[in-house]
Amino acid sequence: MKYYGKRSMASALRIILDLVLIIGIIATFLIFKSTFFGEVSDISTAQKILLGILLVVGISCVFLIVINLIKVLSSLVNSNPFIIENVKILKKVSVECFIIALCYIINFFVNSNIKEFEFIYVDGKGVHTDMEFIIFIFAGCFILILSKVFQQAVNYKEENDFTI
């Protein structure tokens, strides 16, 4: 299978991300409905406001990440990935990952009891962790490094294009 161009893995991933975007919109509606209009009575108004802000910021960043990845995949489908626009997009995605990590950290300290913190635990519903923010910090770092690699590739490409 081809990695980029028409009828490639990049094309398939773009279709999957389009579906993720649609499912994400539905899930966002359901999350807000259950969080703010459900039967959650043990949350104060101040906590609901902060939770609402964190949800809006975090979910917005997730949507922006998906939209930006669709743009990068579109350039792969067009067989032109090493462009300055992709460098800018990857930098934006890394910042969005860091913002999501910050939302997790703020939520952890505001809405959680530090004594209840567990690195990893297993219960009847599966394996859980309280370390989600680390995933987004590492993803942000990795994508930032990837943007630097793309920047270097763009520089080489431009240098090569000007060489006779």
Secondary structure as UniProt FT lines:
FT   TURN            6..7
FT   HELIX           9..37
FT   HELIX           45..77
FT   TURN            78..79
FT   HELIX           84..111
FT   HELIX           114..116
FT   STRAND          120..123
FT   TURN            124..125
FT   STRAND          126..129
FT   HELIX           132..162
//
